Every structure is written in structure tokens, then in C-alpha cells.
Amino acid sequence: MAAAEPKSPAAAGAAAARRLARGCWSAFWDYETPKVIVVKNRRLGIVYRTVQLLILLYFVCPHRYVFIVQKSYQDSETGPESSVITKVKGLTLSEHKVWDVEEYVKPPEGGSVFSIITRIEVTSFQTLGTCAESMRVRNATCDSDEDCVAGQLDMLGNGLRTGRCVPYYHGPSKTCEVSGWCPVEDGASVSQFLGKMAPNFTILIKNSIHYPKFQFSKGNIENRKDGYLRHCTFHEVSDLYCPIFKLGYIVEQAGENFTELAHTGGVIGVIINWDCDLDLSASMCNPKYSFRRLDPKHIPASSGYNFRFAKYYRINGSSTRTLIKAYGIRIDVIVHGQAGKFSLIPTIINLATALTSIGVGSFLCDWILLTFMNKNKVYSHKKFDKVCTPRHSSGSWPVILALVLGQAPPPPGPCSTLPGLAGQLWGEGQSQVLAVPPPRPCPTSAPSEQMVDAPGGGAGPGLCASEPSQQDCTLTDARGLAQL
């Protein structure tokens, strides 16, 4: 008989690829089930219980944090629908006149953002004409007409340059002449301070919120009919539902000096927070107020607050205006909050997360066991078993069914086939009896639960596994097959 011809490298490679593909396809359908092994090792046990204890301390002991403070058992909604209406009252004095609300509050509509003017720089009787440009404008200073370009328009300036160099409003300096509203602001402005009585201004802040998910609404004004709002001011304890604040109180709570803030201007935030636990009564859902300065006062380029506006009129038929540069305290009313109500779904999810996290201890200890303590592969041999499904002939369906019902012995080896049938079917209409082979020794595969001592801690190789009973390895009831 001729010797088999050696396979070509291409054919050998294809065969190896087919074997690898068959192996991967077969492994894809494998089923893995946990196996319990008790390892008698005190150090490993200490690590395991310590990890479990830390997880329990996070979820159980500080239950105020996970389940009470964070309210993990509740369904929540953030960002309530909100409306804000404001109203300012009070009078103040400057060097020249008395100011009322209509003059120092801008804009007057009473929205969530408004400004209270505390200092002004007034440039009166401006008319359309020609005058010297401000020295603050870039390239405005000059020595002669040659330094000024006629028709040049500076976006940061006050008008169109005429090409002439004229004396400044005061001092020996000269600047280029411009055509516009004259005199310019820097040349004739007068400063007036309005903040003398401003700390006593009262500000009413009416706020109502609505959480659409829970159909819950509430406002920050107490429903009373005795004229309560006419004589009350806000107090955090006694008058929580009287949202009438003094301007001086708001600035003080924000940690600012009122006089300095009135001169330079600034932005103060009034933050209203509605954190509501809707598992409790509606009376427990109360607003919490806080105050802080919003503009960065330590950065000169961006601190402070001012704006300009003008009042127009006619004198002797010519258009005239008064330009006002106003410094003030801008109030921003900011509303936010969160509402929560018990819901079964987040409760189950968070409890499942807590229980699942305990498994981190088992994962860590398995890694330590198999990485640092697995001398001579003792633990890995006990932890991982491979059991193959036995192959039977096409006519062995009674034996397969008996295995499923637990009435037949296991195969002699993890991957061996079942022996042939030792009996036969008797007569048509008779009971079918299958002869049972004599008892075999137990297979070498490990049982589902074992006791394993640490190496060096007992007899033999250090493993102490409980022997499976002979009853588990033999046919427990031969009559079970006869019932088939």
C-alpha cells in the first residue's frame, strides 16, 4: 500500500483554519455555570469580608446619603416651570433732586432681571454740531490739522472727524474735531450719587413654580386676607412667605459693601431653590433663598455694571438731549429646583445595584486566588471543569430521557459515550425493560461544591474534597427505565 502523499502547505493551512472555525463555533454554544469552592484561607477571607463590608457601609450604613439625601427611591424632575414678577418701591435723594421708582428702575416692566440706578454721570444739553473729540479715543490727540484725517470714523469715537485740530475742553491739550452730539461725554459730564437712601428700597419678588410630571404647583406668597404683605418684610424663620426684601439686606447677604457697590455697580443674584419631597405634604415644600454676586469683582476689566440712555427734547426748535451714564445694582432672580416622588422602578434599580456591587468582593478574591496564590495550578484545577455532552446512538432515546429524569447513571467519563444497550425490548404490548449495567466507579470530575484547604494546610497535596456518594454514581432506580 502506497504511503500517503504529504499535504501541501495551503491544504494544511485550510485544514487548520477549518478546525479553528469548528472549535470557535463549538465554544460559542458552551454553557458556563458557577461552581462553589470553599477555600480555607484566612487572609483571603479577610480581604473578601473587608470588601463586602466597605460596600455595605456605602449602601447601608450611610443610608441617609444614598437613599435619603440622594432620594434614590424616588422618581425626580428638575427645572420647574417658573414665573417671576418684581416690584420696587422707595425714594432717594441726589445733590440736585428727589428720585422716584419711575426714574431709577430700568426696565420698568418688573421682570426677573432689572437694574436699580445708584450713581449717574450726566451730560446735559447735547446738540448736533462740532466739538473736540474725547481724549480717551485712540489717536484723538493732535498737534496740528495734519494729524487729523477728514472723513475718518472711529467706531469707538463720538462722531465723524472734520480734519481740524482744536483745543480740548480743559487744559492745554488738543484733539481732532468731530461732528456729532456735542459736547462729548468726557468733556462736560457731572456725577450724581443716588445711593444715600437706596439700602431702604423694598423689592417684592413674586414667584410661582409648576412641576408638570407630578402636576404640582406652588407660590412664594402666603394666601392671607389681612393685608399681611403691606407691613411685612422677609425673615427666613418668621416670615418665609413674605418675599419683600430690602436692597441693603440683599447686598449684605451677598457679602458686599453697599457704598462700594453703589459707586461701581455690580450684579447680584437672588437664587430661589424649590427642592420638594412630594411624598410629604405640600406645606413641607418651601422656597430657599440665597444671594451672591455674579460679576467677577476681582477682575477690573469685567467687574462693575453700567449702561447709557438719553432723554430727548427740543429747545428753540433744535433737537437737544441729556446723556446719562448710569451705574447701578442689577438684580437677577434665578429659580431652580427638583421634585421627587416615590417610584417602584428606581427603588428596584438602586437596590439591585447595591446587591450586585457586593459581587465585586468575589471578583477581587478570585483574581487574587488565581493570580497570586495558585501554586501548582491547585485552585484552577478545582475551579474550572469541562464537561462534554455524551454521544449516543440513534436508538438510545430511552437512556437520554432517563438521564433527564435522573433515573440513569452518569457516563463513566466526562467526554465518553454511553455504553450500548444491555437489554432489549420484550414482546409487543409488554413493558419495555432495559438491563442495567453493574455500578461503575465515580467519574473524576469534581462535585459542584468542594472544600479546599490552602496549600500546606492539610494532608496530601493540600486539597480536601468531600467524596461523592456512591448513590450519585449508580442507577438509583432501575425501575424508572421500565416506566418508559
Secondary structure as the mmCIF struct_conf table of DSSP 4:
data_model
#
loop_
_struct_conf.conf_type_id
_struct_conf.id
_struct_conf.beg_label_comp_id
_struct_conf.beg_label_asym_id
_struct_conf.beg_label_seq_id
_struct_conf.end_label_comp_id
_struct_conf.end_label_asym_id
_struct_conf.end_label_seq_id
HELX_LH_PP_P HELX_LH_PP_P1 ALA A 2 SER A 8
HELX_RH_AL_P HELX_RH_AL_P1 PRO A 9 PHE A 28
TURN_TY1_P TURN_TY1_P1 TRP A 29 TRP A 29
STRN STRN1 VAL A 36 LYS A 40
HELX_RH_AL_P HELX_RH_AL_P2 ARG A 42 PHE A 59
TURN_TY1_P TURN_TY1_P2 VAL A 60 PRO A 62
HELX_RH_AL_P HELX_RH_AL_P3 HIS A 63 HIS A 63
HELX_RH_PI_P HELX_RH_PI_P1 ARG A 64 VAL A 69
BEND BEND1 GLN A 70 GLN A 70
TURN_TY1_P TURN_TY1_P3 SER A 72 TYR A 73
STRN STRN2 GLN A 74 THR A 78
BEND BEND2 GLY A 79 GLY A 79
STRN STRN3 GLU A 81 LYS A 89
STRN STRN4 THR A 92 LEU A 93
BEND BEND3 GLU A 95 HIS A 96
STRN STRN5 VAL A 98 TRP A 99
HELX_RH_AL_P HELX_RH_AL_P4 VAL A 101 TYR A 104
STRN STRN6 VAL A 105 LYS A 106
BEND BEND4 PRO A 107 PRO A 107
TURN_TY1_P TURN_TY1_P4 PRO A 108 GLU A 109
BEND BEND5 SER A 112 SER A 112
STRN STRN7 VAL A 113 ALA A 132
HELX_LH_PP_P HELX_LH_PP_P2 GLU A 133 SER A 134
TURN_TY1_P TURN_TY1_P5 MET A 135 ARG A 136
BEND BEND6 VAL A 137 VAL A 137
TURN_TY1_P TURN_TY1_P6 ARG A 138 ASN A 139
STRN STRN8 THR A 141 THR A 141
BEND BEND7 ASP A 143 SER A 144
HELX_RH_3T_P HELX_RH_3T_P1 ASP A 145 ASP A 147
BEND BEND8 CYS A 148 CYS A 148
TURN_TY1_P TURN_TY1_P7 ALA A 150 GLY A 151
STRN STRN9 LEU A 153 LEU A 153
TURN_TY1_P TURN_TY1_P8 MET A 155 LEU A 156
BEND BEND9 GLY A 157 ASN A 158
STRN STRN10 GLY A 159 PRO A 167
BEND BEND10 TYR A 169 PRO A 172
STRN STRN11 LYS A 174 CYS A 182
BEND BEND11 PRO A 183 PRO A 183
HELX_RH_AL_P HELX_RH_AL_P5 GLU A 185 ALA A 188
STRN STRN12 VAL A 190 PHE A 193
TURN_TY1_P TURN_TY1_P9 GLY A 195 LYS A 196
BEND BEND12 MET A 197 MET A 197
HELX_RH_3T_P HELX_RH_3T_P2 ALA A 198 ASN A 200
STRN STRN13 THR A 202 TYR A 211
TURN_TY1_P TURN_TY1_P10 PRO A 212 GLN A 215
STRN STRN14 PHE A 216 GLY A 219
BEND BEND13 ASN A 220 ILE A 221
BEND BEND14 LYS A 225 ASP A 226
HELX_RH_3T_P HELX_RH_3T_P3 TYR A 228 ARG A 230
BEND BEND15 HIS A 231 HIS A 231
STRN STRN15 HIS A 235 HIS A 235
TURN_TY1_P TURN_TY1_P11 GLU A 236 SER A 238
STRN STRN16 ASP A 239 ASP A 239
TURN_TY1_P TURN_TY1_P12 LEU A 240 TYR A 241
STRN STRN17 ILE A 244 LYS A 246
HELX_RH_AL_P HELX_RH_AL_P6 LEU A 247 GLN A 253
TURN_TY1_P TURN_TY1_P13 ALA A 254 GLY A 255
HELX_RH_AL_P HELX_RH_AL_P7 PHE A 258 THR A 264
STRN STRN18 GLY A 266 ASP A 277
TURN_TY1_P TURN_TY1_P14 LEU A 278 ASP A 279
BEND BEND16 LEU A 280 LEU A 280
HELX_RH_3T_P HELX_RH_3T_P4 ALA A 282 MET A 284
STRN STRN19 LYS A 288 ARG A 293
BEND BEND17 ASP A 295 ASP A 295
TURN_TY1_P TURN_TY1_P15 LYS A 297 HIS A 298
TURN_TY1_P TURN_TY1_P16 PRO A 300 SER A 302
BEND BEND18 GLY A 304 GLY A 304
STRN STRN20 ASN A 306 ILE A 315
TURN_TY1_P TURN_TY1_P17 ASN A 316 GLY A 317
STRN STRN21 SER A 318 PHE A 342
HELX_RH_AL_P HELX_RH_AL_P8 LEU A 344 SER A 357
TURN_TY1_P TURN_TY1_P18 ILE A 358 ILE A 358
HELX_RH_AL_P HELX_RH_AL_P9 GLY A 359 PHE A 372
BEND BEND19 MET A 373 MET A 373
HELX_RH_3T_P HELX_RH_3T_P5 LYS A 375 LYS A 377
HELX_RH_AL_P HELX_RH_AL_P10 VAL A 378 LYS A 383
HELX_LH_PP_P HELX_LH_PP_P3 CYS A 388 ARG A 391
TURN_TY1_P TURN_TY1_P19 SER A 394 GLY A 395
HELX_RH_AL_P HELX_RH_AL_P11 TRP A 397 VAL A 404
TURN_TY1_P TURN_TY1_P20 LEU A 405 GLY A 406
BEND BEND20 ALA A 408 ALA A 408
HELX_LH_PP_P HELX_LH_PP_P4 PRO A 409 PRO A 411
BEND BEND21 PRO A 412 CYS A 415
HELX_LH_PP_P HELX_LH_PP_P5 SER A 416 LEU A 421
BEND BEND22 GLY A 427 GLY A 427
TURN_TY1_P TURN_TY1_P21 GLU A 428 GLY A 429
BEND BEND23 GLN A 430 GLN A 430
HELX_LH_PP_P HELX_LH_PP_P6 SER A 431 GLN A 432
HELX_LH_PP_P HELX_LH_PP_P7 ALA A 435 PRO A 439
HELX_LH_PP_P HELX_LH_PP_P8 PRO A 441 PRO A 443
BEND BEND24 THR A 444 SER A 445
HELX_LH_PP_P HELX_LH_PP_P9 ALA A 446 PRO A 447
BEND BEND25 SER A 448 SER A 448
STRN STRN22 GLU A 449 ASP A 453
HELX_LH_PP_P HELX_LH_PP_P10 ALA A 454 ALA A 454
TURN_TY1_P TURN_TY1_P22 PRO A 455 GLY A 456
BEND BEND26 GLY A 457 ALA A 459
TURN_TY1_P TURN_TY1_P23 GLY A 460 PRO A 461
BEND BEND27 GLY A 462 GLY A 462
HELX_LH_PP_P HELX_LH_PP_P11 SER A 466 SER A 469
HELX_RH_AL_P HELX_RH_AL_P12 GLN A 470 CYS A 473
BEND BEND28 THR A 474 THR A 474
BEND BEND29 THR A 476 THR A 476
TURN_TY1_P TURN_TY1_P24 ALA A 478 ALA A 478
HELX_RH_AL_P HELX_RH_AL_P13 ARG A 479 ALA A 482
TURN_TY1_P TURN_TY1_P25 GLN A 483 GLN A 483
#
